[in-house]
Amino acid sequence: MKKYLSFALALSLVFGSAAALPENSFISDSTIIASAGGGYDEFAKKGGVIYIENEDGTLSVAGYEGKTKDLVIPEKVKGRTVTQVAMGAFGFNDVITSVTLPDTVTAISDGVYGGGGYSFAECKNLKKVVLGNGVETIGGFSFFKCEALEEVVFPDSLKNIGTNAFYGCVSLKNITLPKSLEKIDASFYGCTALTSVTIPDGAKEIGEYSFFDCKGITDIYVPKSVKKIGENAIGLIFGKQTDEFTGEIIINDNTVIHCFPGSAAEKYAQENDLSYVYDMENVKVTGLANKVYTGKAIKPSPVIKIGKTTLKKGTDYTVSYKNNKKIGTAKVIIKGKGNYSGTINKTFKIIPKKSAVKKLSSPAAGQLKVTFKKVENCTGYQVTYSTSKKFKAGVTKAASTKDKSRLVKKLKSGKTYYVKVRSYKKVNGKKIFSRYSALKTIRVK
């Protein structure tokens, strides 16, 4: 598959089709940046950070003239709450190496100066960003070409990541996206160091070019909650390029999309001839009920489904077993095959053989004698009796493997008793019980 892309960072991407630039903007490397200074009244300056007043009386971070490398923005300045980071506030700064935003900040360059963007653009030494648990929107181009950026701590409040928010962040290797995220919009274009990405369950849309030219991505996990995936969003990279934004688009053979049958991600992969698999972590496994000890290896056949589709052993998965001979907990290893990827581990119990009540007698008034069937490879027995068939207020008595019967005294004369028995074996200090025997009844003398 060959496509060609001419991706110009022009006025139409940032300010629409209008040719007029915002007041106090400037141009650097063909990229339009709005200046925080000039034309806007400075409300306060603290620690080299410039704050301006928003219409609602809150504050926006609008610029930085300090020398502190590890910058922490406070929640309040002069009694006013800091709620936003303005367009171009830290653009082209070469001092800061880390920045932490407070929980009061809800947006990064969102709606400030009529559109927002480029808040931290090309901060060449910025390595770490901690976003406060209040940020819902990361505006477009916010961290554009922060080439040293290695770590971003995303908050649980985040809903949207704007266009090219992390474009060209070539040192960003790992991202943990929060469950609150709803939309990604061309956000990680050109993040070549990313290797594995998990889109959180609950996300609805992956916009066009979201992970375009991310050459290092080997696995991307897309939940079935995603209903829309834009053009060139995943698994496509530049081949031969004429310049930074223009060139032949080819398939990244290293990228595998992990998806669900019938999902938007599966459809996207098929339409773009991309490699995709169904993740075994999403399957439902049944058919692994407790099994009775036989002295031989026990190999139950699990039933494995993903959605309404039943997987085929040998074609879609393989099964192996461990500790599946002795009484205790056996392990089932199910490994994906073909279009299914990953390994899941399940367990089932091997329980002792069931005993039986061989004989009931009442040798004397108020007495009950229970003679039971002995079984191999057990540690002991439990005899349970009650005057209630449902064993309300039932009483259990223990019996050793040396015993063939158990005598119970001080019962109510003339009453009918229900009796059952089971065996057990101690494994690692815990009792593993057999199933109970069939009920038997007796009227006590």
N, C-alpha and C positions, 0 to 999 in steps of 0.2 A: 504494500500500500504506500503510495506517495502522495503527499499533499504539499502545498507551499503556503507559507505564512509571511505576511508583511505586517508586523505588529508595531505600529508607530505610537510612541507616547506623545501624542499631540494634544492640542487644546480640547478636542472633542472627548478625550478620555477623562479629563479632569474638570473642565468647565463647560462642557457641551460644545455646541458648534459656534458659539459666539467668539469672535476674535478678540474682544476686549478683555484685558487681564484685570484681576482684582487690584485695587489700589495698594501700593507698597509691595508689589510682588517683584521678584527678580528671576532671571534665567541662569541656570548653571548646567552645563553639559546637556543642553537641549531639554532640560526638565524645568518646568515652571514651579517655583516655590513662593508661597506667600510669606512675607516677612512679618514677624511678631512685633517688630518695633515700628515706631512712626505711625501716625494716623490713629493710634489707639491710646487712650489715656492709661498710664501706668497707675495701678491702684497701690501696689506695694512691691518692694524688692527685699527678699530675705534669703541670706546665704547665696546670693548671686542669682536666685531664681526670680524672674519677673512675673508678677500676677496682674491680670486685668479683670475688671468687673463685668459679669454677664448681665443680661437684662433682668434676670430674676434676683439679682443681688448676690449670687454665688460667684466664685472665682474660677478663672481658667489660668493654667500655667501657660505663659505666652513667650518665654524666652529664658536664656541662661547665660550669665556672664561670669560665673564662678569658676573655681579651680578644683572643687571637690570631685574626686573621681567616682566614688560610690555615693550616689545621690539618693536621698530619701525625702520624698515630698510629704509634708505634713497634711493632716486632715483640715486644719483651719489656719488661717493667717489673719491677724487682727480681728478675730471673732467671726470671720466669714468662712464658709465651707468651700473647700476646693472640690469642684465637680467635674472638670474637664481638662484635657490637654489640648491646646489650640493648634491650629495648622502651622507647621513649620517651627514649632516652639524650640526644638532642639536640632533642627536641620543642620547638617554639616558640622556638628560639634565634634571635636577631636579630643575632648578632655574626659568625658564620662565613660566609665567602664561598666557600671551597673546602675540601674535605676529601680526604685521601689515606689509604687503608687499606692495611696491609701484606699481604704474601702469606700470612701466617699466619692471617688472618681467613677463616673458611670460610662463615660465615653472618651475615646481618644480621637481628637479632631473630628467630631461629629456635629455638624451644624454650625460650628464656629466659623466666622468669616464667610458664611454662605456656601458651605460645602465640605470643607475640611480636607485633611490629608497631609502627608509628609511630616508628621510630628517629630519623628526621629530619623528622617531620611539621611542616609549616608553618614551616620555616626560611626566613623571608621574604627573606633576602639571599644565600642559598646559590646560587651560579652554576655551580660545577663540582664533580664527584665523580669520583675515580679509585679504582676498586675493585681491590684486589690480586689477583694471579693465584693465587687459592686459594678465592675466594668461589664457592660452588656454589649458594647459595640467597639470594635477596633476599626477605625476608618481606613479608607483606601490609601495605599502607599505609606502607611504609618511608619513602617520599619524598612522602607525601600532601600535596598542595597546596603544593609548593615552587615557587611561581609565578615565581621569578627563575631557576630552574634552566635552564641553556642547554646544558650538556654533561655527558654521562656516559660514562666510559670503562669498557666492560664487559670482564671478563677472559675468557680462553679456557676457564676452568674452569667457567663459569656453566652451570647446568643448568635451573634453575627461577626464574621471576619470579612472585611471589605476587600475590594479588588486590589490585587498586588500588594496587600498589606505587608507581606514578607518576601516580596520579589527579590531574588538574587541574594538571599541570606545563605551564602554557600558554606558556612561553618555550622549551620543548624543541623545536628545529627538526629536528635530525638525530640518528638513532641507528644505530649499527653493532652489530648483534647477533652474538655469536660462534657459530661452528659447533658448539660443544658444547651449545648450548641445546636443551632437549627440550620444554619446556612454557611457554606464556605464559598467564597466568590473570587476565583482566580487568585487565591490568597498566597499560595506557596510556589508560585511560578519560579522555576530556576533554582530551587533549593536542592542543589545537587548532592549534598551530603546526607540527606534523609535516606534511611534504609528500610524502615518498617513503619507503617502508619495505620492506626486503628480509628476509623470514623465511629464516634459514639452512637450507640443505639438511641434513637430519638431524633437524630439529625434527619432533615427532610430533603435537602438539596446540596449538591456539589456543583458549583457553577463552572462555566467553561474556563479552561486553562488553569484550574485550581492547583493541579500538581503537574502541569506541563513542564517538560524538560528537567524533571527530577530524575536524573540519570541513575542515582544510587538506589532508588526504591526497588526492593525485591518483592515485598509483600505489602498489600494494602487490603485491609479488612473493611468491607462495606456492609452495614446491616440492612435488613429488609425495610426498615423505616425510611430509607432514602428512596424517594419516588422520582427524582429528576437528577440526571447527570448531564452537564453541558458538553459542548463540543471540545474535544482535545483535553478533557479534564484529567484523565488518568492514563498512564502507560504509553504515552507518546512523547518523543523527544526530537530535538533537532538532529538532523544528519549533517549534510553539507550546508554551511551557512555562508551567506554573502555579507552579513553584518550581524550585530548583536540581536536584532529583532526580526531578521528575515532569513529564511532558509527552507530546506526540504524537511518535511516532517516524516519521521519513521517510527516504527514500533520499537519500544524498548523490550527486547527479548528477555531481559532479566526480571521484568515485573509480572507478578501473578496477582490477579484479583480474587480475593476470597469472598464468596457471595452465597446467596440462597437461590434455589431453583425458582424461576418465574419472577425474579426481582429485577429492578431497574439496572442493577450492576451487572447481572447476567446478560441482559439485553444489550447493554453498552459494550460489554466485552465481545459478544458475538458480532455486533455491527462493525466493530473496529478490528476484528481478527486478533484479539488479545487473548493471552493465556488466562484461564480462570479455573478455579476449583471450588468445591463446596467444602466448608470447614466442618470437620467431624465434631467440633465442640457444639455444633448446633443440632446434632441428631438426638433422637429420643430412643433409648434402649429399653426393651422389655424382655421378658422370658428368662430372667435370672433369679427365680425364686429359690428358696432353700432346697438343698438336695440331701438325701439320706446317705449316710456312710455305707460304702460297699466294699472297701478295701482296695478298690481300683481307682485309677484316675477318672474323674468325672468331668465331662466336657459338654456342658449345656449349649444349645444353639440359640444365641440371642436374636431377637427381632429388632432390626434397626430401621428407623424411619426418619426422613427429613421432610417435614410437611406431610403430604399425603403419599409421598413416594417411599416405597419399601426398597431398601438397598439389597443388592445381590452379593452373597459371599463369593469371594474369588474374583469378582469383577469390580466391585466397589470397595471391598474391605477384606482384610484377613483377620483371623482370630487366633490368639495363643493364650496359654493358661499357665499359672504358677500356683503352687501350694494347693493343688486341686485333688489330693488323694487322702490326706488325713483330715480328721475332724477339726474344724476351725474356719477361718476366713480364707476363701480362695480368691484369686485375682484373675480377671479377664482383661486381656490387652487387645483392643480393637484398633487396627491401623488402617487409615484410609488408603485407597488405591484408585488408579485411574483418575476420574474427575473429583475424587474426594481426597482431602489432605488433612494431615494431623493424626494424632493418636489420643484415644481416650481410655481411661482405666476404670473398670467397674469391678464389683465384688459380689460374691454370693457365699452363703454359709453352707458348710457340710455339717449336718447335725447327726447325733447318734441315732441308732436304730430304735424304733418304738418298742416299748415293753407292752405287757398286757396283764390284766387281772385274770389270773388262772382260777382262783377260788376265793369266795368270801364265806366266812363262818362267824358265828357268835358263840365262842366257847363258854361264856359265863355272862351273867347279868351285867349290862353296861359295857360289854367288851366286843371288839371287832377285830378279827384276824384277817389280814389281806395276804394272800399268797400270789406272787407275781412272777412273770416270765423274766428270766435273766437274759441279758444281751451282751454281746462282745464289745470290747474296747470302750467301756464307760467307767466313770469314777464313782457313781452312786445312783440312787433312785430317790424320787419324791412320791409319797403317797398322800393324796389329797382327798378329803371327805367332807360332806356337808349334808344337812337335812334339806337343803334347797337344791333342786335340779340345776339351777343357774349358778350354784356355788356362792350364794351370798353368805358372807361370814364363814367361808370355807377354811378349813384347818389343814396345814401341810406338815407331814412328818417325814424325816429323812430316814433312809435305809442304806446300808453299805453294800458293796459288791459281794460281801461274804454272806449276806442275808438272802433268804428265799421268801421270807415273809416279814410282816410287821404287825405287832399286836398293839391295839389302841384301847385304852381303858377310860373309865369315868365318862362314858357316853350316856345318853338318855335312853332308859329302857323303854321298849315298845315303839321307838321311833324308827322310821325308815331312813337309811343313809345311802347317799350316792357316793360312789368311790371311783377314782381314776388314778393312774400311775404314769410316771414318765421317767426316763433315764437322763443322765447328764454326764458331761465330761468337762473337767477343768483344763482350760488352755490359757496359758500366761496369766494364771490367777483368776480367770473369769469362767463362770459356768455357761456351757452351751447346752441347751436342753433339746431333747427330742420332742416330737409331738406327743400329746397326751393319748393314752389308750382310750378305747371305748368305755363308756360308763357301765357300771354294774351296780345293782342295788341289793340291799339286805335289810331285814327287820331285826333290830338288835333285841336280844332277850332282856 
